[in-house]
Structures are given as C-alpha cells and as structure tokens.
Amino acid sequence: MIDWKLAANTARTLTPPGPRVPLTEAKDAVAALRSSATRAHTLVADTARLHTDNEGPDALIIDRGTWIEANINSLAELLDPALDTFTSHNGRRAMSPWARSVSGKAAGTEMGGILAVLATRVLGQYITAYGQPPEAARLLLVAPNVVATEKRLHLNPNDFRLWVCLHEETHRVQFTAIPWLRDHMHNEQTILVDKLTTAAGGPLELVKALATRLPEATHEITQNGPVGIINLVLDLDTRERLDRLNALMTLLEGHADVVMDNVGPRHIPTVTTIRARFDDRRTPTNPIDFLLRRLLGIETKTAQYRDGAAFVRHIHERIGIDGFNTIWTSPETLPTPTEIHNPDIWIARVQP
C-alpha cells in the first residue's frame, strides 16, 4: 500500500506557496477566475455544440496545497483497490508488516515528490471523482499557478484567465454532456491499473524484468517516457488497453484545445500571443527539465494536445462539428489508436 498521508506531507513540504502578490491582487485574481469559469461554460457549450441540463457546482479556486489534497484523494480511490486485490491474491508473497510499512513509506515519498513538481505547474483540472457519484466531480483552478504563468509569460491577465477556463470547462462539458463517458473512462483506467499492478507477476518481478533489460529501459525513458518503459513488460492485451486509453485522452485534450482556440478570437483579443507563448512553455529547452517531463509523463501530455488537436481539426474541416460529434455516440465510436493519427480512417468507419 502507498502511505498517502506521507505522500501528502511530502508534497506540501516540497511545494512552494506560489508568487508573492498583494492581498488585493490575490482576491482580484480569485474573483476573475470564478467569473471567467462561469462565462466559459456557455461559450464552450455553444462552440462545441454539446449541452447539458446540469452545469454542476461552481469551479473551485484553490491553492497548491488544496490541489495536492484533491489529487491524493483521487489517486487513492483509483490505486488502493488494485493494490488490495494484488495483496489478497498473492498471500504467499506477502511482506512482513515492517517491510510493508517501509515499502508504503517509500512509495508515499516518491508520490509526494511527483505531486510537488506537478503542483507548481497545473493551471486547472477537472476531477472526475473515482468511486463517487457524478455530482462529486469538480472543476479546479489553481490560482497561484495561473498568476505565476501570466506574469512569467507577460500575458494579459483577464485574457489568459478566460483562456485557461475555456480549456478546463471543455472537459467539464465533455463529461456532463456525454453521460456514458465518465463511467467508461473510469472502467478502462481501473482495469488498466489492476493489470499494471500485476504486470510481470507483481511489483518485485516488474523491477527484476526491467533490471534485466536495463539498456532498453534507459533508451525507452529517454525516447518515450513512462509509456515506453511500461511497454517493455506488458502483455499484448494490457498494451492494447493502454493504447486505447491514450487515444481517448488524446481525443479529450485535443478537443479541449480546439474548442478553446475556436472561442478565443471572438472573446480573447490577445489569444494569438497567449497561444504562441504558452506553446513555448509546453516545449522545454532545458535538458534536465526535458528529462523530468519525460519521466513524469508531461511530454506525453504535450503530444496528446498536439495529436488530438490535429485529429479534431481535420474532422471539423471534412464533415463539420455536428459530424464530428457523432464521436460521442458510444464507446464504439471513439477513435482507435490507429485512427487518432489517421482521422480519415475514423471518418470512413463511423461516417460511411
């Protein structure tokens, strides 16, 4: 098991509080983000042509510590059941209480370190609430990170705040306007986590398998990040599940980027500047930062934005927004890993 309390404490200890700004400026930023989130909902729903009767609760404007807490809870809901199942099915390999405690603390410390890095970078997030009713899902906006980014990139604050809200609000619209999507994604993630937990016969065997293939593992970390190194020890079924989930996440991120950019020119005067400077932020030039992003999967996320947006734009140009929206009909109409890079194949299959 992972020591989640230690993970949270580690993350909070390692995470700086954010930029120092006057209290009035901080309050203004919170109010502006709240107003932008409310405004973004209608803009997104109208542009994407996805509507829902339930907009959900207001966005939460939070600090880095609250973001850490929310993600600790989300990760625990996802990972703990799989870890419990693995432990109960492998009694002969069960560790002593002491060893289990040490292992849990080591995992908690590592998880805390990862969350500490991400807590300074994430601007917003839609928490889909594993193991909870749909009403528990929330849109989070991390005010210190938004303010820090707009200052570092010298962006118009009001324009940038709305721009961020448009992307995150698109995710909320995706999951509230498409009733089956949340359960489908949770199910796929749960199955995949369970398979990853038992990959190669368990965590110890997973480490041994990687150790025997160290040259390949080193190459995969540099070239393909965590997805590549995981592929070294997964069976075919698990790799296919991982590819399908990655295709779904690529679709969701790309769709959010396209909707955000389609709204932008009409409502955000400096959108071109924002996009150019923010895209530079997504592509690190520092080698250490580059490797860190690979190890944490952030580089994979960047590829999702790029590839997903290209997929969505191509289909919009070919068959329009309404034609594209047939993609949300059922899990069967979602793009396959091959189709996400070849949108014409998806069109031929779903729109013959």
Summary of the structure (lengths in Angstrom):
residues: 352
radius of gyration: 20.8
end to end distance: 48.8
largest distance: 63.6
contacts: 1118
relative contact order: 0.11
helix: 77%
strand: 3%
